[in-house]
Structure formats: structure tokens, C-alpha cells
Amino acid sequence: MSSGRSPSPRLRLRRAGGRSRTHPWIYAGEIAGLEGAPEPGDAVTVLDQADALVGRGFYNPRASLACRILTRRDEPIDPAWFARRIGEAAAYRQALDLPGQAHRLVWSEGDGLPGLVVDRYAEVVVVQCLTLGMSRALPWIAAGLRGAVGEVAVYVADEPGAARLEGFEPRRGWLDGDGPETVVVAEGPARFTVRVGTGHKTGLYLDQAENRLRVARWAAGRTVLDAFAYTGAFAVQALAAGAARALCVESSPVAGAGAAADLL
């Protein structure tokens, strides 16, 4: 992977300033030309029409979304860069004092790492690479994660659709060595069993943690309907808070089995 300052492939935009100064996405139609023959997945330096620096990002001519800006500085995209950016994301979560042992550790553009999603379940992290550049940088990403949060097991769960668009083979499995098939994580009084590598998303709808705890505050002594339940996390949380009973409705047998295991 090309990532340093010399030689540095360049991508030149059709116009100066504008959206490229604030948005991390650059579409193929915005590109005026390339210098240095970058390969798909390489880091390139992006310049506008006036030769001003826009930033550096991963380039892929296969996709209509041809470049995603990683930094607005002229700096190498290397292991140290990933360690710093992932460390910043982890520190931000720690400062938020998030509930439970499961949370989204890296959220793509929101953390300045477009094309990368990382969810943490206690001592396991599940990584999704949505771009070729991120897929090629996976060893650097894993090292950055372990530097930020300790010695975690890394499971890769790439989305086939995104991999097809970007032109790389999606991975699904442990990155190095083996990890646990299941992880039990706490969220308030509830405990959830996450089956690593199965089901939707990366194992649990982490963005619903606050909503589950909010519903639990109203659940004592009541009957709770958990529709479209997936693994029944709302029901589990409600019962832990004293609900009289909970009814889960879910069409997926695999998800339903997960719900039953946590509810019994």
C-alpha cells in the first residue's frame, strides 16, 4: 500500500474549494486527473484546481465514490496514523462513560476513518471494512485497536455488497488465531449473549442501548411486546427490570434462538 510522502500519487479536482473542503467524499466525476498512477486502495494526496491541499485519502477507481478523505493534513497514512486516530476514537468513548460493555468503537466518517466500522463486545472487537483501502490496512487497524483498548480478539465481518463494489474479497472470521464463539456482555442489569460472526450488523444493535434502558424504566409489573425482536434485547432488559412478562415476535429462526437463550 502506498502511504508515505515520497512518491505520493496525486488526485486533482475539477474545481477549487467548495464541497471538497468540508465533505470527506470525492466522486469520480469531480476528478480532473491523476498523477503518479495510484493503484486501487492506495493513499493519494488530493489537490483542488488551484493546487491547494484538500487532504489525503484512499483512492479506488472501481467505485463511483472514488476517494474518501482520511486527513486534511499532508501526512503519511501509516501504522502510527491509524494508532493515533483509533486511540482518539477510544478516548472519546471512554469520556462518554457509555452504559454496558458493548459499544461502537469506530464509526466510519464520524471518527475520521471513512470505510471502517468497529464494534466492541468486552474483549472482542468486530471489524467491518467497507473500502479496499481499509481492507488492505487491516493489520495496521488491528494493531491500533490493541494499542488503544488492550489485547482483544479481532473478528472481521466485511459486508459482501460493499466488498463487491470496491473489488476485494470479503473476510469473515478471526484475523489472527481463534476467539470465542460467544461473548456475554452486561448492559445495566441485563446480560446479552453475542454470537460472534452471526446475524445482522456485528452481533447486537448497539445504537439501541439507551432506548432499551429507557423502556426498562417503564417495564416493572407490565407486559412488554418486543416486535421485530431480533435477539430479544428489549425484552431481556424489560424482564431484568421487573416486567411481568415479555412477548417477542421475530421471523428469523437464528435470531429467535438467540433471544430464547437470553430469555431462559
N, C-alpha and C positions, 0 to 999 in steps of 0.2 A: 504494500500500500504506500503510495506517495503521500507524505505528510509534512516534510520539512520545508525549509525556506529555499533550498537550492538543490536541484532546479525546482521551481514552483510553477506548475501549469496555471494558466490564467484564463478566466472566463470574462468576456467583456459584454456589457449590457448595451441595449439599443439606445437608452436614454439616461440622462443624468438625474440623480436624486429620485424623487417620487416614492412609490410604494416600497421599492427595494431597500430604502433606508430604515423602514420600520417593520417590515414583514419578513419572516425567515424563509419564505418560499420564492423560488425563481422558476418560472415555467419556460419550456423550450422556446416559445415564441418571443420571449424577452431577450434572448441571447443573440448578440450581433456576431460573435465569433469566439474562437478558442485559440490559445497559443500554448504550445508545448505538448500537444497530443495526449491529454489525460486519458487514462483508461477508466472504464466504468467502475465506480466505487472509490476513485481517487479523491483526495482533498485538493481543492483548487482555490486560488485567490480570485476573488470577484471584484471587478472594477466597473465603474459606470462609464458612460460615454465621455465624460470629462476627465477620465483617468483617475478619479478619486476612489479610494478604497471603500468597498461595500462590506467586505468581510471575507471569511473563509468558510467553505462548506464542502460536503460530499456531493460529487457530481455523478450523474448517471444518465446518459443519452437515451437509454431504453424507455424511460418514463417521461410522460408529459410534464410532470413535476420534476424538472431536471436537476435542480440543486437545492439543498436545504442548508441555510446558513447556520454554522455552529458558533462562530465568534465574529465580532465586529473588529477585532484586532488582527494585525499581521503577525500571527504566532503559529508555531507548529501544532498540528493536531497529532499528538503522540501520547504515550502512556501517562506522562506527567499531566498533560492537559485533561485526560479522562479522569485521573485520580482527583484532580482539583475540582472539576465540575461535579463529579459524583459525590465528593466529600461535602460540597456546598449544599447539594440536594438533601443529603442525610442530616446535616446540621440543621437545616430548616425544619425538617420533620421533628427532630428532637426538641427544637424550641417550641413547636406547636403542642407538645405533650398530648399526642394523639391517643385516643382510647384503644386499649387492646394491644395484642401482639402482632397484628396484621395490618399493613398499610401499603399504599402505593409509594414506593421509594423514589422512583424516577418517572416523570410523566412528560416525556417527549418534549415538545416545544416549550411547555410550561417551565421546564428546568434547563432550558438551553441545550437540550440533547435531542433534537428532532429525529424521529425514527427509532427511538429507544423507549421501551416501557419495562419497568421493573417493579414487581410486587414482592413484598417481604412477608413471609409466614414464619415467625420465630427464627429458627436457624436455617431456613431455606429461602432462597430468592428464586423467583421465576422470571426469566428474561424473555422478552419478545423483541426481535429485531425486525423493523419494518422497511429498512433500506439495505441495499447491498453494502454500502459503506459501513453501516453499523454491524452487519453480519461479519464482515472482514475484520472489524475491530474487536470482535468478541473476547479474545484473550486479554486485551487491554481493559475492556469493560469489567471482566471478572476480577482482574487484579485490583481495579479501582473500587469495586464493591467490597472486596475483602479488606482493603485498606481502610474503608470508611466504617464498616459495621462489624468487622471481625471475620472469623473463619466460618463462612456459611457455605452450604451446599448449593450449587448453581444448576438449575434446571432450565433448559432452553425450550420455549414453546412458540416457535415462529408461526405466523399466520400464513397458510398456503397462498391465499389470494394476493397478499402484499408481496410475497416472495416471487410469485409468478410475474407480477408487473415489473419488479425490479431485476428479475433474471438471476435469482440464486436459489439453491436447493434449501427448502425449509428444514430446520432441525427440530427434532422433538426427542428430548432425552437429557440425561445428565451430561454436563460439559466435561467433567473430569472425575473419574471414579463413580461410585454409586451413592445414592441418597435414599432417604426413607420413602416408602410408598405413601404413607400418610403422615400428616403433621396435625397435632391438636393445638389450637390457638385459643387464647382467652379473649373475650370481649365483654367487659363488665362481669356480671355473674355467670354468663353463658360460656360454654365451651363448644368449639366447632372442629369437626374433623375434616381437614382438607386433603383430598386425594390428589396428590401432585401429578399434574400432566393429564388429567381427565376433565371432561365437562367444558362449560363455556368459560370465557375470559381466562384468567390464570388460576382459577380454583374457588374464588369466593367474590361476591360483589362488594368490594371494599368501599366503594363510594356510598354505600347504604348504611355504614356503621352508625352514624349519628341518628339516622332515621329509625334504625332498629332499637336503639336505646331510648329514643323518644316514645315510640309505640309502647315499649315495655313499661314506661311510667304510667300509662293508662290501662294496663292489662290486668292488674290484680283483680281476681274474682270474676273476670269476664270470659266470654267465649270469643276467640280470635280466629278470623278467617285469613289464611295466608294463601292468596290466589297467585297463580304463576310462581309457585313457591321456590323453584329450583331446588336447593338443598334444605329448604325449610328454615332458613336462618331467622326470619321474623318470628316464626312460631317457637323456635328454641328460646329466643330471647324473651318472648312473652311468657312462656311457661316458667322460665327461671325467675321471672318477676312476680309469679303467683297467679297467672291466668288459670281459670277453672279448666279449660280445655282449649285445644287449638286444632283446626282443620286445615290441612294442606291440600292444594289442588295443583298437580303438576303432570304434564304429558310425557316427560322423559323418564323412562324406567331407570336409567342410570342415576339421574338426579334424585328421583324418588327414593331409590335405595340409600343414597347418601342422607337424605332427610330422615328416613326411618332409623338409620344408625345413630344419628344425633339425638333423635327424639326418644328412643327407647332407653 
